[in-house]
Amino acid sequence: MSSIYLKNSDISRILIGIPQGHKHLRIIIELKNNKKLIFSEATLANIVRAYITVKTHPKITSVELLLKNLENEEIKNGYSKFQLLESYKDSFTVSKEMKEIMDKAENL
């Protein structure tokens, strides 16, 4: 699997909001190469939760989120059965894996 590193200079604009006819927030990132990345509200919420954890926790410096299907579990009303939840991988291991991926990544 190839990896692409996106920087601010690769992005032409970002749209955030609830599209007409929809109920949930979406984020659309338009790249300078005219490709568009569209993220669901659930994806954004999971990323924001992990971001806040890393930025505010005194010891956690990296986290890994893994897709979990919570179909057979009781979840809060309105939540997707598919969630990106924290794994039990330690910060050091996640950070090392991130470096390995970034060292091989292509610029857009």
SESELO-738736 format. One record per residue: chain; x, z, y of N, C-alpha, C in turn. Coordinates in nm, 3 decimals, padded with zeros to 5 digits. Each point is the difference from the previous one (the first is absolute). Last residue first. Layout:
# residues N
   c    n.east      n.up   n.north   ca.east     ca.up   ca.north    c.east      c.up   c.north
   A         X         Z         Y         X         Z          Y         X         Z         Y
...
//
This chain:
# residues 108
   c    n.east      n.up   n.north   ca.east     ca.up   ca.north    c.east      c.up   c.north
   A    00.238   -00.240    01.476   -00.104   -00.103     00.011    00.048   -00.118    00.078
   A    00.328    00.307   -00.297   -00.067    00.006     00.129   -00.100   -00.113    00.008
   A    00.152    00.238   -00.468    00.023   -00.112     00.090   -00.066    00.031    00.134
   A    00.198    00.354   -00.401   -00.112   -00.063     00.071    00.045   -00.114    00.090
   A    00.259    00.326   -00.282   -00.026   -00.134    -00.056   -00.105   -00.079    00.079
   A    00.126    00.452    00.111    00.128   -00.072    -00.007   -00.017   -00.143   -00.050
   A   -00.371    00.302    00.005    00.033   -00.053     00.133    00.132   -00.077    00.000
   A   -00.137    00.220   -00.398   -00.094   -00.109     00.032    00.038   -00.064    00.134
   A    00.244    00.381   -00.133    00.028   -00.112    -00.091   -00.089   -00.120    00.030
   A   -00.080    00.402    00.236    00.125   -00.063     00.042    00.032   -00.120   -00.086
   A   -00.370    00.262   -00.123   -00.026   -00.074     00.123    00.125   -00.073    00.048
   A    00.039    00.294   -00.363   -00.069   -00.123    -00.040   -00.030   -00.087    00.122
   A    00.181    00.426    00.079    00.100   -00.085    -00.066   -00.062   -00.135   -00.039
   A   -00.287    00.330    00.174    00.090   -00.050     00.104    00.105   -00.094   -00.058
   A   -00.286    00.226   -00.297   -00.075   -00.100     00.076    00.090   -00.063    00.105
   A    00.180    00.356   -00.243   -00.018   -00.116    -00.087   -00.073   -00.112    00.073
   A    00.049    00.413    00.223    00.130   -00.062    -00.018   -00.013   -00.128   -00.082
   A   -00.386    00.278    00.063    00.040   -00.076     00.119    00.131   -00.074   -00.018
   A   -00.297    00.108   -00.441    00.061    00.076     00.109    00.048   -00.091    00.112
   A   -00.427   -00.074   -00.345    00.141   -00.038     00.017    00.057    00.074    00.120
   A   -00.461   -00.007   -00.181    00.080    00.123    -00.008    00.149   -00.029    00.014
   A   -00.413   -00.284    00.240    00.054    00.022    -00.135    00.077    00.131    00.002
   A   -00.425   -00.155    00.328    00.140    00.038    -00.013    00.037    00.017   -00.146
   A   -00.397   -00.339    00.127    00.027    00.144     00.003    00.148    00.028   -00.025
   A   -00.400   -00.388    00.117    00.146    00.006    -00.006    00.037    00.146    00.020
   A   -00.482   -00.210   -00.201    00.075    00.071     00.103    00.149   -00.014   -00.024
   A   -00.534   -00.171   -00.158    00.142   -00.036    -00.008    00.073    00.065    00.117
   A   -00.460    00.052   -00.031    00.048    00.053    -00.129    00.147   -00.035   -00.021
   A   -00.221    00.077    00.495    00.021   -00.103    -00.101    00.046    00.066   -00.130
   A   -00.309    00.262    00.363    00.140   -00.033    -00.031    00.005   -00.106   -00.109
   A   -00.406    00.217    00.168    00.050   -00.103     00.089    00.143   -00.041   -00.026
   A   -00.146    00.476   -00.165   -00.095   -00.105     00.029    00.060   -00.099    00.101
   A    00.326    00.283   -00.323   -00.083    00.020     00.118   -00.088   -00.122    00.024
   A    00.143    00.084   -00.503    00.070   -00.021     00.126   -00.097    00.020    00.116
   A    00.080    00.080   -00.573   -00.087    00.023     00.113    00.081   -00.015    00.129
   A    00.115   -00.274   -00.459    00.019    00.130     00.065   -00.098    00.012    00.116
   A    00.081   -00.394   -00.278   -00.054    00.104    -00.087    00.016    00.140    00.057
   A    00.160   -00.388    00.239   -00.136   -00.033    -00.043   -00.064    00.113   -00.082
   A    00.439   -00.083    00.254   -00.069    00.129    -00.012   -00.144   -00.016   -00.046
   A    00.503   -00.263    00.004   -00.141   -00.029    -00.011   -00.071    00.131   -00.029
   A    00.492   -00.118    00.252   -00.074    00.078    -00.100   -00.146   -00.043    00.005
   A    00.529   -00.156    00.191   -00.141   -00.029    -00.014   -00.060    00.082   -00.114
   A    00.426    00.168    00.294   -00.034   -00.083    -00.115   -00.150   -00.021   -00.007
   A    00.430    00.161    00.360   -00.143   -00.004    -00.026   -00.024   -00.096   -00.116
   A    00.438    00.309    00.201   -00.046   -00.118    -00.071   -00.149    00.014   -00.021
   A    00.378    00.220    00.378   -00.105    00.015    -00.101   -00.028   -00.135   -00.064
   A    00.389    00.304    00.332   -00.049   -00.127    -00.057   -00.111    00.033   -00.099
   A    00.209    00.348    00.241    00.056   -00.109     00.079   -00.046   -00.137   -00.048
   A   -00.116    00.573   -00.014   -00.031   -00.130    -00.059    00.049   -00.110    00.093
   A    00.038    00.465    00.128    00.089   -00.035    -00.111   -00.023   -00.139   -00.057
   A   -00.252    00.212    00.374    00.140    00.040     00.022    00.096   -00.042   -00.112
   A   -00.457   -00.259    00.181    00.039    00.098    -00.100    00.148    00.035    00.016
   A   -00.232   -00.341    00.267   -00.025    00.138     00.042    00.045    00.106   -00.100
   A    00.041   -00.496   -00.048    00.041    00.030     00.137   -00.010    00.148    00.034
   A   -00.147   -00.168   -00.429    00.145   -00.019     00.014    00.048    00.042    00.139
   A   -00.466    00.015   -00.083    00.071    00.094    -00.087    00.150   -00.011    00.021
   A   -00.273   -00.312    00.216   -00.008    00.131     00.065    00.073    00.105   -00.083
   A   -00.037   -00.428   -00.190    00.085   -00.004     00.120    00.003    00.137    00.067
   A   -00.299   -00.064   -00.358    00.138    00.011    -00.046    00.098    00.002    00.117
   A   -00.454   -00.070    00.102    00.017    00.134    -00.059    00.144    00.021   -00.045
   A   -00.120   -00.429    00.151    00.009    00.097     00.111    00.021    00.142   -00.053
   A   -00.074   -00.342   -00.316    00.130   -00.017     00.064    00.018    00.102    00.113
   A   -00.419   -00.015   -00.213    00.103    00.051    -00.092    00.139   -00.010    00.060
   A   -00.361   -00.183    00.242   -00.011    00.146    -00.005    00.107    00.060   -00.092
   A   -00.038   -00.474    00.022    00.055    00.057     00.123   -00.002    00.152   -00.004
   A   -00.209   -00.225   -00.351    00.145   -00.020    -00.006    00.066    00.063    00.121
   A   -00.467   -00.001   -00.008    00.053    00.093    -00.101    00.153   -00.012   -00.010
   A   -00.236   -00.302    00.281    00.005    00.135     00.057    00.060    00.100   -00.100
   A    00.152   -00.507   -00.058   -00.127    00.073     00.001    00.020    00.138    00.062
   A    00.291   -00.463    00.104    00.000    00.127    -00.070   -00.137    00.067    00.012
   A    00.279   -00.507    00.052   -00.124    00.072     00.028   -00.002    00.126   -00.087
   A    00.355   -00.405    00.212   -00.014    00.107    -00.097   -00.122    00.081    00.039
   A    00.185   -00.532    00.104   -00.073    00.119     00.042   -00.006    00.100   -00.116
   A    00.314   -00.460    00.200   -00.064    00.071    -00.111   -00.067    00.125    00.055
   A    00.270   -00.304    00.272   -00.144   -00.029    -00.012   -00.066    00.060   -00.124
   A    00.456    00.072    00.184   -00.004   -00.120    -00.085   -00.145   -00.041   -00.033
   A    00.103    00.396    00.255    00.041   -00.117     00.079   -00.001   -00.128   -00.082
   A   -00.338    00.398   -00.136    00.144   -00.021     00.007    00.032   -00.125    00.081
   A   -00.421    00.376   -00.025    00.032   -00.142     00.008    00.151   -00.014    00.020
   A   -00.354    00.386   -00.200    00.130   -00.020     00.062    00.031   -00.149   -00.007
   A   -00.451    00.342   -00.034    00.052   -00.134    -00.024    00.131   -00.012    00.076
   A   -00.358    00.404   -00.194    00.114   -00.033     00.085    00.047   -00.139   -00.041
   A   -00.492    00.303   -00.036    00.100   -00.090    -00.056    00.113   -00.011    00.100
   A   -00.473    00.336   -00.115    00.112   -00.045     00.081    00.090   -00.095   -00.077
   A   -00.525    00.056   -00.135    00.127    00.072    -00.002    00.106   -00.069    00.083
   A   -00.457   -00.159   -00.077   -00.017    00.142     00.030    00.133    00.072    00.020
   A   -00.184   -00.543    00.089    00.065    00.092    -00.093   -00.024    00.144    00.044
   A   -00.142   -00.394    00.249   -00.062   -00.010    -00.131    00.062    00.090   -00.105
   A    00.307   -00.113    00.405   -00.145   -00.019     00.003   -00.053   -00.017   -00.141
   A    00.451    00.275    00.044   -00.047   -00.138     00.019   -00.153   -00.007    00.001
   A    00.324    00.407    00.148   -00.101   -00.027    -00.101   -00.051   -00.142    00.024
   A    00.510    00.165    00.134   -00.139    00.027     00.032   -00.091   -00.029   -00.117
   A    00.512   -00.153    00.211   -00.048    00.119    -00.070   -00.144    00.024    00.041
   A    00.438   -00.390    00.018   -00.140    00.030     00.031   -00.042    00.120   -00.084
   A    00.491   -00.238    00.190   -00.070    00.082    -00.099   -00.142    00.024    00.050
   A    00.444   -00.384    00.083   -00.102    00.093     00.048   -00.061    00.075   -00.116
   A    00.409   -00.259   -00.031   -00.050   -00.053     00.128   -00.111    00.087    00.058
   A    00.451    00.091   -00.335   -00.145    00.015     00.015   -00.042   -00.055    00.135
   A    00.456    00.050   -00.156   -00.064   -00.095    -00.093   -00.151   -00.005    00.018
   A    00.295    00.306    00.236    00.024   -00.135     00.051   -00.060   -00.108   -00.091
   A   -00.010    00.465   -00.121   -00.090   -00.027     00.113    00.014   -00.143    00.047
   A    00.141    00.047   -00.494    00.036    00.076     00.118   -00.102   -00.031    00.110
   A    00.057   -00.043   -00.576   -00.069   -00.036     00.123    00.043    00.093    00.113
   A    00.194   -00.180   -00.505    00.007    00.108     00.098   -00.064   -00.049    00.130
   A   -00.050   -00.138   -00.547    00.017   -00.049     00.137   -00.007    00.119    00.094
   A    00.098   -00.119   -00.565   -00.044    00.091     00.105    00.027   -00.063    00.136
   A   -00.079   -00.163   -00.560    00.078   -00.002     00.122   -00.063    00.094    00.103
   A    00.008    00.000   -00.559   -00.085    00.000     00.118    00.089    00.000    00.123
//
